[in-house]
């Protein structure tokens, strides 16, 4: 398990900031509260002293983001 911060949301996925590199093409599971997404790593690059990872996911990320933003 790796802790991450949400950096960005898009129609096709999300990007996370973490302290560990992940391999492009690997599948990851992201747990966000009581929700979870499975996505494929599409990029992994240095972001300052951290790593930014982009994930392509099939599920609707926007609905989950709205749910947690309203709490």
N, C-alpha and C positions, 0 to 999 in steps of 0.2 A: 504494500500500500504506500502511495506517495501523496502527500498533501499538495494541493495546487490552489491557485487563485484564478478566478475567471477573468480573462482579459477582454474578450469580445464575443458577440453572438452574431451569427448570420443565418440566412435561410438554410444553408447547407451544413452548418456545424457550429463549432465554437473553438476558441483558442484559450489555452491555459498557460499560466506562468508557473514554473516549478523549478526545482533545484537539481534535476537529473535529466539527462538526455534519454529520449526514447527513439527506437528505430522506426524510420519511415516504413509504412506498410504493416506495422504491428497493430493488433486489435487491443483496445483498452476499454475498461468499464469505468464510467464516471458516476459516482454517487453524489447526489445533490439533495440533501434532506431525505425525504422518503422516496424520491425518484431516482432512476438510474438510466444511463445512456450507454450504448455500446457503439464505439466508433473506431475508425481507422485513422492512424497517424498519417497525415499528408505532408506535414513539414515539421522540422525541428531545428530551431536556430537560436543562436546566442542573443539574449536580450539584456544588455547591461551585464550584471553579475549572475543573471538567472537564465533560464531556458524558456523559450516560447514554443509551444507545441500546438499545431492546428489539427483538429479532428473533424472528419466527415462523419456525420451521424444521420440516421434515417428518421429518428423520432423528432417530434416538434419541440425544439428547444425553447421557442418563444412562449409557449403555454406554461412551461415550468418556470421560466423567468418571471412572467407576469404573476404567477401564483406566489412566488417568494417575495416579489417586490411589494405586493399588497399586504404582507404580514407585518 
